[in-house]
Amino acid sequence: MDLRKYIYAGDDLGVTFKEDKTAKIKVWAPNIKNIHLNLYSKHDSERIVFSKNMVKLEDDIWSIILREEETGYKSLERFFYDFKVEHLDGTVKKALDPYAKSMASFTPSKDPNNVGKGAIIFIDSEEAGKKPVSIGMSNLASPTDMIAYEVHIRDYTIGIDMKNAGTFEAFINYEDGINHLKDLGITHVQLLPIQNYFTVNESNKNYTDLGSDYNWGYDPHNYFTVEGWLAADEVDPYGRIKEFRALVNKLHANGIGVIMDVVYNHTYKWEVFENLTPGSYYRMFGDEISGGTGAGPTVESRNPMVRKLIIDSLLYFVEEFGIDGFRFDLMGFMDIETMRAIRKALGENIILQGEAWNFTDLPIEEAPVKGHIANYPHDLNLALFNDSTRDSYLGTMEQDGFIQGNYDMAYVCRAGIIGNILDYYDKKVSIDIYHRFALSPNENLQYLSIHDGFTLWDKINLSIDGTMEFRAKIAKFSMGMLFTSQGKLIIQGGTEIGLTKPLGEEQKKKDPEPDRAHTSDRINHDDDIGKINDYHENSYSSSDYVNKIRWERKDHPLFKNLNNYISGLIKLRRSANSFRYSTSENIKKGLKFILGDDLNSHRIIAYTLDNNVEDSYAENIERTNYNKYIVVHNGAFEELKLTHEEFENKVDILVDSEQAGITHIEDTAIKIEDGVLTITPNTTVVLGVKN
């Protein structure tokens, strides 16, 4: 069926209300025989209280108006509903409204006909809470001023002894956690999926050491409804809305933007849409639904009504929840035309970024993927997760990067330092097109660890034989390299206090994918974790014990120092625009590599940054008074003495292996005398030049 002719331009899909508060429900459903609406009691989502056929209108829109004289109810707020759909082949299925703005509390089961029920709510009701207003990028000097902090709502508080731990409400009430984000200095929080997902029992919120009713949320169920498992009140359909709005308002009040991780590339199972209208929402190859993502049936973003669903959902979260940006999971499965339509609909102030791995079931010219420069939509300010930086700095999986002593990676590291822009010319920088993918630094999202993959602390533990003290030093070296690289930045929540995902022998017995946990002969046990040898790299459905942020680590001397160090790097980066040039032209003007002919050039990466190239600062950011910065990354496991004319300038030492910030470090092992820099092993040094 050619779905390109099925286009409905109206904005009234789902539940809307007439002036007299009469509820109207519309749904787009081609390729079916009939739809019957079932209405369920607001006190019991299993008890049908009214049922009636819907009327087919033009453009394959089915509609029903629920009048009091028919239903017997003056107000239908908080009532639940679903569709009984008769397909052309005579089969009958239960279906969820794709535009449901809230839902009944859901418990998954193996019944293929088990899909959720929508809830009738009035989004402008006082019971839905105060509507936030999006701040987008307005708290940034430029797009490259962004420093995002990725976190799962549950992980942030589930390990704390507090009421409703693991929910939006707990996040709001965890004042120490809110203050932690403010003190750290990040600009935006990026939340793992909060749109309704399938595989958790929303009413089971108990902490678990073993096994889990847990999921990150990459198993979509509905694109408008907030996930009830993350709400303190999952029963009242207004509860999840009110709580999430309150969290966004709380973060905004503290100067922090909110980015949502969204999963429009697939749904958990095909019944989510196929029960409603076969062949209309999923990418088809002949008569088969594509399963190219490996995570569920692929959503066909090229179908106009599916594209409309995606854009309507995004606009809903901006307009009703004040969301400031979106991270697109497996973005390569969403076509470029859809990404262009998203940017046009949302405007220029909303942050857009995504996974752009060269992994797609689309024709390559239609997919926004990394390394395909001719196809990528460079004009959209659409950043992609940069695995070139992660893998060259820190190493991928069990491989070593520059930080572990794989100095062959230095060429790729320098590509990361310049923001992976295409037209920077230096013989010491990799020219591989996969590593030089950006026309502008705002296309580059730099990171070392994120939810899927080893945490920074675990990666170092698995790849470097050393004490906790030494590993903390390597963590600071890693962060020093990241925060002095051009482009946008994101860190995994908890990295600053040694986030770890240990999988003990008892947890292994209940873990859904214990083989995704790894060990090595280099690990050394942390003094607060004990003798656990395996560390998870894909804990999407592991226990709370594995996934939680261990806030007690903030009081550990090593991690307290690491937290202060990363906070200092953030302060330095935001107070000097040369660490985050906003254009490729300014990178080419302002960033110059040095020490390329030194005998140790294979083990060091060094460069200068002109701080007068641009004047780009957010409000209330303290500016430094340096004209130039010198950055040296010593990847050697020994002290080095480096000679260069730049070291003859009068300089302040702002970053060494112990401290970072915007003031001169007096007590340091770094020495500068007569044009010679003595730099400690495995260290990033930043020098501020005043003249």
VOKOL-116462 format. One line per 8 residues: number of its first residue (from 1); for each residue x, y, z of C-alpha. Coordinates in Angstrom, 2 decimals, m for minus. Layout:
N
NUM = X,Y,Z; ...
***
This chain:
691
1 = 0.00,0.00,0.00; 1.34,3.44,m0.94; 0.95,5.40,2.28; 2.22,8.63,0.74; m1.36,9.63,m0.06; m2.48,9.24,3.56; m1.88,12.68,5.03; m4.03,14.30,7.69
9 = m3.02,17.85,8.55; m5.23,18.31,11.61; m3.91,18.77,15.14; m6.73,16.89,16.90; m5.61,13.26,16.87; m6.04,11.49,20.18; m8.32,12.99,22.83; m9.43,16.59,22.51
17 = m12.18,18.49,24.31; m14.96,20.65,22.95; m15.91,23.89,24.71; m18.44,22.04,26.85; m15.69,19.59,27.91; m17.22,16.85,25.77; m14.44,14.43,24.81; m13.67,13.69,21.18
25 = m11.28,10.93,20.07; m9.73,10.67,16.62; m7.31,8.10,15.26; m5.67,7.54,11.88; m6.15,3.93,10.80; m6.07,2.91,7.13; m6.33,m0.68,5.93; m8.94,m1.85,8.47
33 = m12.65,m2.74,8.43; m13.91,m1.18,11.65; m12.94,0.33,15.04; m14.91,m0.03,18.25; m14.06,2.25,21.20; m14.08,0.69,24.67; m14.35,3.04,27.64; m13.16,1.81,31.06
41 = m13.94,3.00,34.58; m11.57,5.52,36.13; m11.60,3.33,39.23; m10.91,0.05,37.42; m9.10,0.04,34.08; m10.35,m3.51,33.39; m14.07,m2.72,33.70; m15.79,m1.58,30.48
49 = m18.46,1.04,31.15; m19.28,2.07,27.57; m18.63,0.79,24.07; m19.45,2.15,20.62; m18.35,1.99,16.99; m16.27,4.90,15.72; m17.19,6.75,12.51; m14.88,6.75,9.51
57 = m14.19,10.24,8.12; m12.04,11.36,5.20; m8.30,10.56,5.07; m8.84,7.31,6.99; m9.56,9.18,10.22; m11.93,7.44,12.64; m13.75,9.60,15.18; m16.12,9.43,18.12
65 = m17.68,12.07,20.38; m18.44,10.84,23.89; m21.58,12.62,25.01; m23.01,12.51,28.53; m26.42,11.36,27.31; m24.80,8.25,25.83; m22.08,7.42,28.35; m23.98,8.47,31.45
73 = m20.97,10.44,32.75; m20.77,14.23,32.89; m16.96,14.20,32.92; m14.74,11.50,31.47; m11.48,12.77,32.99; m9.33,9.89,34.24; m11.41,7.29,32.40; m9.44,4.84,30.28
81 = m9.94,3.65,26.72; m8.65,1.42,23.98; m9.72,0.32,20.52; m11.17,m3.01,19.39; m10.08,m3.16,15.75; m11.50,m5.44,13.07; m8.92,m6.07,10.37; m9.65,m6.76,6.71
89 = m8.99,m10.47,7.22; m11.60,m10.64,9.97; m9.22,m10.83,12.93; m9.98,m8.63,15.93; m7.25,m6.95,17.99; m7.01,m4.62,20.94; m5.08,m1.45,20.15; m3.61,1.50,22.02
97 = m4.16,5.04,20.74; m0.76,6.23,19.41; m1.70,9.76,20.57; m2.69,8.80,24.13; m1.42,11.58,26.43; m1.48,9.37,29.51; m2.21,5.73,30.27; m3.47,3.29,32.84
105 = m0.83,1.68,35.03; 0.66,m1.13,32.93; 2.01,m4.59,33.67; 3.65,m6.49,30.80; 2.74,m10.06,29.96; 3.44,m12.61,27.25; m0.05,m12.15,25.82; 0.54,m10.63,22.34
113 = m2.77,m8.78,22.68; m1.56,m7.09,25.87; m1.09,m3.44,25.00; m1.77,m0.49,27.23; m4.90,1.61,27.65; m5.02,5.34,27.05; m6.29,7.77,29.67; m8.63,10.69,29.04
121 = m6.96,13.74,30.54; m7.17,17.50,30.01; m3.58,18.66,29.67; m4.44,22.22,30.75; m6.03,21.01,33.99; m4.52,22.36,37.21; m4.12,18.72,38.19; m1.55,18.33,35.43
129 = 0.76,20.73,37.25; 2.51,23.91,36.19; 3.54,23.84,32.54; 7.29,24.50,32.10; 8.67,26.84,29.44; 11.54,25.59,27.29; 14.90,27.37,27.64; 16.53,25.39,24.81
137 = 20.05,26.71,24.23; 19.41,30.10,25.82; 21.70,29.27,28.77; 24.60,28.70,26.35; 27.02,31.10,24.70; 26.84,28.95,21.55; 25.91,25.34,20.77; 29.45,24.19,21.64
145 = 29.08,25.64,25.15; 26.83,22.66,26.04; 28.01,20.21,28.70; 25.33,17.56,29.13; 25.01,15.03,31.96; 23.29,11.75,31.08; 21.28,10.02,33.79; 18.45,7.54,34.29
153 = 15.71,8.91,36.57; 15.68,5.74,38.69; 19.46,5.42,39.03; 19.80,8.94,40.39; 18.01,8.26,43.69; 17.25,4.53,43.95; 20.17,3.85,46.28; 19.12,6.57,48.73
161 = 16.97,6.08,51.81; 14.19,8.48,50.87; 10.50,8.40,50.07; 9.63,7.22,46.55; 13.29,6.65,45.64; 13.86,6.17,41.94; 11.07,8.50,40.77; 10.64,12.01,39.39
169 = 9.39,13.06,42.81; 12.52,11.78,44.53; 14.75,13.54,41.99; 12.92,16.79,42.74; 13.24,16.34,46.50; 16.87,15.22,46.47; 18.26,18.68,47.16; 21.82,17.38,47.54
177 = 21.51,15.89,44.05; 20.18,19.12,42.52; 22.96,21.09,44.24; 25.48,18.53,43.01; 24.50,19.27,39.40; 24.68,23.02,39.99; 28.07,22.80,41.69; 29.42,20.53,38.98
185 = 28.53,23.20,36.43; 26.80,21.17,33.72; 24.40,23.02,31.40; 21.85,20.28,30.62; 20.66,16.99,32.02; 20.03,14.30,29.40; 17.43,11.83,30.65; 17.35,8.24,29.47
193 = 13.90,7.48,27.99; 10.93,8.76,29.97; 8.35,8.10,27.24; 6.23,5.09,28.12; 8.02,1.78,27.67; 6.88,m1.79,27.77; 8.87,m4.23,29.88; 8.48,m2.97,33.45
201 = 5.65,m3.42,35.92; 4.84,0.21,36.64; 3.61,m0.51,40.16; 6.74,m2.42,41.24; 9.27,0.18,42.31; 11.10,m1.76,45.01; 14.90,m1.70,45.09; 16.51,m4.98,44.03
209 = 20.00,m6.35,44.58; 19.26,m9.49,42.57; 17.19,m9.72,39.43; 15.17,m6.73,38.38; 11.97,m5.30,37.12; 14.27,m2.73,35.54; 14.81,m1.22,32.12; 16.56,1.78,30.61
217 = 13.50,2.38,28.43; 14.63,1.58,24.90; 11.51,m0.58,24.45; 8.88,1.99,23.37; 5.20,1.53,24.02; 3.76,5.03,23.49; 5.38,8.27,22.31; 3.24,10.80,24.21
225 = 2.72,9.21,27.62; 5.28,9.70,30.41; 6.50,6.40,31.92; 4.54,5.51,35.07; 7.31,3.36,36.59; 9.31,6.56,37.04; 6.44,8.35,38.80; 5.57,8.12,42.47
233 = 1.90,7.94,41.43; 1.43,5.70,38.40; m2.29,5.12,39.05; m3.65,8.65,38.66; m3.09,9.49,34.96; m2.29,13.06,35.97; 0.39,11.94,38.45; 3.17,11.19,35.97
241 = 2.49,14.41,34.06; 2.51,16.59,37.16; 5.69,15.01,38.52; 7.65,15.25,35.30; 6.58,18.87,34.79; 7.68,19.65,38.33; 11.10,18.10,37.71; 11.64,20.13,34.54
249 = 10.58,23.28,36.41; 12.98,22.44,39.24; 15.93,21.95,36.90; 15.10,25.09,34.93; 14.90,27.10,38.16; 18.47,26.01,38.83; 19.70,27.02,35.38; 19.81,23.48,33.99
257 = 18.18,22.49,30.69; 16.53,19.13,30.03; 17.23,16.86,27.05; 15.10,13.77,26.42; 16.49,10.56,24.99; 13.85,9.48,22.45; 13.42,6.16,20.63; 11.51,6.74,17.42
265 = 13.43,4.15,15.39; 11.57,1.08,16.72; 8.94,m0.13,19.16; 9.28,m3.02,21.57; 6.92,m5.29,19.62; 4.96,m5.04,16.41; 1.56,m5.25,18.14; 2.02,m1.66,19.36
273 = 1.02,m0.37,15.91; 0.06,m3.44,13.87; m2.93,m4.16,16.11; m4.27,m0.77,15.07; m3.45,m0.70,11.37; m1.34,m3.38,9.65; 1.50,m2.24,7.42; 1.12,1.47,8.18
281 = 3.69,2.35,10.85; 6.60,m0.05,10.28; 9.27,m0.25,7.58; 8.32,m3.02,5.23; 10.46,m5.11,2.92; 7.85,m6.83,0.81; 5.44,m8.42,3.25; 7.96,m8.46,6.10
289 = 8.47,m5.87,8.85; 12.09,m4.80,9.15; 13.84,m5.81,12.35; 17.03,m4.05,11.33; 17.61,m2.32,14.66; 17.91,m5.65,16.45; 15.75,m4.15,19.20; 12.29,m4.37,17.68
297 = 10.34,m3.59,14.50; 11.64,m0.54,12.64; 9.34,2.49,12.58; 8.93,3.86,9.04; 9.75,7.54,9.44; 9.35,8.11,5.68; 5.59,7.55,5.83; 4.06,11.03,6.16
305 = 1.67,10.09,8.97; 4.45,8.38,10.90; 6.65,11.43,10.41; 3.73,13.52,11.68; 3.43,11.28,14.75; 7.14,11.78,15.53; 7.00,15.56,15.09; 3.73,15.92,16.99
313 = 5.26,13.95,19.86; 8.38,16.13,19.94; 6.33,19.32,19.81; 4.12,18.02,22.61; 7.10,17.58,24.93; 8.48,21.02,24.07; 5.15,22.81,24.44; 3.70,20.91,27.41
321 = 6.85,19.93,29.34; 9.32,22.65,28.35; 11.88,20.18,27.00; 15.06,21.80,25.68; 16.49,19.13,23.42; 16.33,15.58,22.15; 18.82,12.74,21.72; 17.73,10.32,18.98
329 = 18.44,6.67,19.62; 19.79,4.83,16.53; 19.27,7.95,14.44; 20.57,6.18,11.33; 17.19,4.43,11.05; 15.40,7.79,10.76; 15.57,9.35,7.31; 17.22,12.69,6.60
337 = 13.98,14.29,5.36; 12.39,13.54,8.74; 15.34,15.09,10.59; 14.99,18.20,8.43; 11.26,18.37,9.18; 12.00,18.00,12.91; 14.43,20.92,12.91; 11.96,23.07,10.96
345 = 9.10,22.24,13.35; 11.08,22.74,16.56; 13.02,25.83,15.55; 16.67,26.69,16.03; 16.77,26.92,19.84; 16.14,23.23,20.57; 19.17,20.92,20.96; 19.21,17.95,18.57
353 = 21.75,15.12,18.75; 21.79,11.43,18.08; 23.48,8.12,17.46; 24.67,8.21,13.87; 26.46,4.89,13.62; 26.83,3.52,10.11; 24.03,1.11,10.94; 20.72,1.41,9.10
361 = 18.16,m0.38,6.97; 17.67,2.73,4.84; 19.46,3.43,1.55; 22.68,5.07,2.68; 21.88,8.34,0.88; 18.73,8.69,3.02; 20.35,7.95,6.40; 22.03,10.54,8.67
369 = 25.13,8.51,9.54; 28.67,9.35,10.58; 31.36,9.46,7.91; 29.02,9.91,4.94; 29.83,13.59,4.59; 28.04,14.20,1.30; 24.73,12.97,2.72; 24.78,14.26,6.30
377 = 22.47,17.27,6.92; 25.23,19.67,7.97; 22.93,22.70,8.12; 20.73,21.40,10.95; 22.98,21.88,14.00; 22.48,18.13,14.53; 25.28,16.67,16.65; 26.32,13.03,16.53
385 = 27.92,10.87,19.19; 31.60,10.75,18.35; 32.99,7.26,18.86; 36.26,8.35,17.21; 37.11,10.35,20.32; 35.94,7.66,22.74; 37.84,4.89,20.99; 41.08,6.80,20.34
393 = 41.32,8.47,23.75; 40.14,5.59,25.94; 39.86,2.55,23.67; 36.80,0.61,22.58; 35.64,m2.37,24.61; 38.77,m4.43,25.39; 41.09,m2.38,23.14; 43.51,0.25,24.46
401 = 43.52,3.92,23.53; 46.10,6.67,23.83; 45.46,6.94,27.55; 46.50,3.30,28.10; 49.66,3.76,26.00; 48.45,2.94,22.49; 50.31,5.84,20.92; 49.32,4.85,17.39
409 = 46.01,6.48,18.29; 47.60,9.93,18.66; 46.71,10.86,15.08; 43.04,10.08,15.69; 43.16,11.83,19.07; 44.30,15.03,17.37; 41.29,14.76,15.07; 39.16,14.78,18.22
417 = 41.08,17.73,19.65; 40.11,19.85,16.60; 36.48,18.77,16.84; 36.86,16.32,13.93; 36.34,19.11,11.41; 37.07,18.22,7.81; 39.22,21.12,6.60; 41.97,21.41,9.22
425 = 45.38,20.59,7.77; 48.24,19.20,9.85; 50.41,16.17,9.10; 49.95,14.91,12.68; 46.15,14.68,12.37; 44.34,11.66,10.95; 42.75,12.26,7.54; 40.43,9.24,7.72
433 = 37.01,10.47,6.63; 35.29,8.58,9.47; 37.30,10.59,11.97; 36.99,13.89,10.06; 33.23,13.97,9.61; 32.22,17.48,10.74; 31.90,20.70,8.79; 31.28,22.52,12.07
441 = 32.10,21.72,15.72; 28.38,21.89,16.56; 27.97,18.57,14.72; 30.29,16.84,17.17; 29.17,15.41,20.54; 32.33,14.41,22.38; 32.19,11.73,25.07; 34.17,8.94,26.72
449 = 31.40,6.92,28.34; 27.63,6.75,28.09; 24.89,4.35,29.27; 25.73,1.58,26.79; 29.39,0.73,27.19; 31.76,0.56,30.12; 31.74,3.42,32.58; 34.95,5.44,32.55
457 = 35.97,4.01,35.91; 35.31,0.41,34.86; 37.07,0.83,31.51; 40.18,2.09,33.29; 39.98,m0.74,35.85; 39.70,m3.34,33.08; 42.51,m1.89,30.99; 45.11,m0.57,33.45
465 = 46.76,m2.46,36.28; 46.85,0.00,39.13; 45.67,1.02,42.56; 42.54,3.10,43.05; 44.80,6.14,43.46; 46.48,5.52,40.12; 43.19,4.83,38.38; 41.77,8.09,39.74
473 = 44.76,9.87,38.21; 44.08,8.21,34.84; 40.41,9.22,35.10; 41.48,12.84,35.55; 43.86,12.56,32.61; 40.98,11.20,30.49; 38.70,14.04,31.50; 41.48,16.56,30.88
481 = 41.72,15.39,27.29; 37.95,15.42,26.82; 37.32,18.88,28.25; 40.05,20.50,26.18; 38.61,19.12,22.91; 36.50,21.17,20.51; 32.79,20.44,20.05; 29.87,19.76,22.37
489 = 30.38,17.55,25.43; 28.43,14.93,27.33; 29.44,12.90,30.38; 27.77,9.88,31.90; 26.07,10.73,35.17; 28.18,9.56,38.12; 31.47,9.62,36.20; 32.61,12.42,38.47
497 = 32.36,10.11,41.50; 33.65,6.92,39.93; 30.46,5.39,38.49; 30.86,1.61,38.39; 28.62,m1.27,37.32; 29.84,m4.35,39.17; 28.17,m7.70,38.48; 28.78,m10.06,41.41
505 = 28.31,m13.81,41.31; 24.88,m13.53,42.93; 23.75,m10.86,40.45; 24.97,m13.00,37.54; 22.39,m15.66,38.32; 19.52,m13.25,37.68; 21.06,m10.91,35.10; 19.44,m11.14,31.63
513 = 22.79,m10.82,29.85; 25.64,m11.79,32.17; 27.90,m12.36,29.16; 27.88,m8.59,28.60; 29.88,m8.20,31.81; 33.66,m8.41,31.42; 36.76,m9.00,33.46; 40.49,m8.91,32.79
521 = 43.78,m9.82,34.46; 44.43,m6.12,35.13; 41.55,m5.34,37.48; 42.09,m4.30,41.07; 39.20,m4.31,43.51; 37.76,m1.07,44.85; 37.91,m0.79,48.63; 34.17,m0.06,48.88
529 = 32.90,m2.69,46.41; 34.78,m5.80,47.41; 36.02,m8.71,45.34; 33.83,m8.44,42.28; 35.61,m9.29,39.05; 33.02,m8.52,36.35; 31.76,m5.13,35.17; 28.73,m4.61,32.95
537 = 28.85,m2.76,29.66; 25.15,m3.08,28.74; 23.12,m3.17,31.94; 19.81,m2.20,30.29; 17.83,m4.69,32.40; 20.18,m5.46,35.27; 19.46,m4.92,38.94; 19.48,m1.64,40.81
545 = 22.67,m2.82,42.51; 24.44,m2.75,39.15; 22.96,0.47,37.78; 22.58,2.86,40.71; 24.75,5.90,41.35; 26.69,5.21,44.53; 26.41,8.61,46.17; 28.44,7.51,49.19
553 = 31.46,7.65,46.90; 31.25,11.43,46.94; 32.63,11.28,50.49; 35.53,9.03,49.43; 38.70,11.20,49.28; 39.64,9.95,45.80; 36.24,10.60,44.28; 35.74,13.87,46.12
561 = 38.94,15.01,44.43; 37.81,13.64,41.04; 34.50,15.48,41.38; 36.28,18.74,42.18; 38.67,18.19,39.29; 35.88,17.72,36.73; 34.01,20.70,38.15; 37.19,22.73,37.69
569 = 37.52,21.58,34.08; 33.93,22.61,33.40; 34.52,26.02,34.93; 37.67,26.51,32.86; 36.00,25.43,29.63; 33.03,27.75,30.05; 35.17,30.70,31.15; 37.43,30.59,28.08
577 = 35.83,30.41,24.64; 39.00,29.02,23.06; 38.20,25.56,24.48; 34.87,25.56,22.61; 35.21,27.60,19.43; 31.82,27.93,17.76; 32.98,27.62,14.13; 35.47,25.57,12.16
585 = 37.04,28.80,10.90; 37.85,29.84,14.46; 39.33,26.41,15.21; 41.62,26.78,12.23; 42.59,30.29,13.30; 43.00,29.63,16.99; 44.28,26.06,17.53; 47.90,25.28,16.62
593 = 49.69,22.02,17.37; 53.20,22.28,18.79; 56.03,19.90,19.75; 55.48,17.88,16.59; 59.23,17.42,16.13; 60.03,16.54,19.74; 61.56,13.11,20.34; 58.53,12.34,22.51
601 = 55.98,13.56,19.95; 54.43,10.10,19.63; 53.56,10.16,23.36; 52.39,13.75,23.71; 49.68,15.91,22.18; 50.28,19.63,22.59; 48.68,22.75,21.17; 48.01,26.42,21.76
609 = 44.64,28.15,21.81; 44.17,31.83,20.96; 41.55,33.19,23.35; 41.04,36.38,21.33; 39.62,34.72,18.22; 36.03,35.02,19.41; 34.07,36.51,22.29; 31.44,33.97,23.27
617 = 30.23,33.68,26.88; 26.97,32.76,28.55; 25.44,35.04,31.15; 26.90,34.95,34.68; 30.02,33.09,33.54; 33.27,34.31,35.09; 35.78,35.06,32.35; 39.49,34.45,32.56
625 = 41.97,37.12,31.53; 44.36,34.99,29.49; 45.14,35.76,25.87; 46.34,32.27,25.10; 46.32,28.77,26.53; 48.87,26.00,26.13; 47.60,22.44,26.51; 49.89,19.43,26.85
633 = 48.67,15.84,27.22; 51.46,13.52,28.39; 50.45,9.97,27.51; 53.77,8.58,28.73; 53.98,6.59,31.95; 57.03,8.65,32.94; 57.96,12.24,33.57; 58.99,14.17,30.46
641 = 60.97,17.36,29.88; 59.71,19.26,26.85; 61.33,22.29,25.25; 59.50,24.93,23.26; 59.50,28.69,22.89; 55.92,28.79,24.17; 57.22,27.73,27.60; 59.32,30.91,27.78
649 = 56.16,33.00,28.25; 54.91,34.07,31.64; 52.27,31.47,32.42; 49.91,30.34,35.15; 49.40,26.62,35.72; 45.64,26.01,35.69; 45.44,22.22,35.31; 47.81,19.50,36.48
657 = 47.32,15.90,37.60; 45.68,16.93,40.89; 43.78,20.17,40.35; 41.87,22.03,37.65; 40.23,25.43,37.46; 40.74,29.06,36.53; 43.29,30.10,39.16; 47.02,29.51,39.26
665 = 48.08,26.31,41.06; 50.87,27.10,43.51; 51.60,23.64,44.90; 52.30,21.49,41.84; 54.83,19.01,40.48; 54.70,20.78,37.11; 57.80,22.92,36.50; 58.50,25.56,33.86
673 = 62.03,26.95,33.70; 64.03,28.45,30.82; 61.64,27.22,28.15; 61.46,23.68,29.55; 58.21,22.12,30.78; 58.60,19.27,33.24; 55.35,17.32,33.10; 54.31,14.41,35.30
681 = 53.25,11.06,33.79; 49.70,10.55,32.46; 48.79,14.19,32.89; 46.95,16.98,31.15; 48.51,20.37,31.78; 46.82,23.66,30.88; 48.84,26.87,31.02; 47.34,30.35,30.83
689 = 49.44,32.95,29.02; 48.90,36.55,30.06; 51.08,38.43,27.58
***
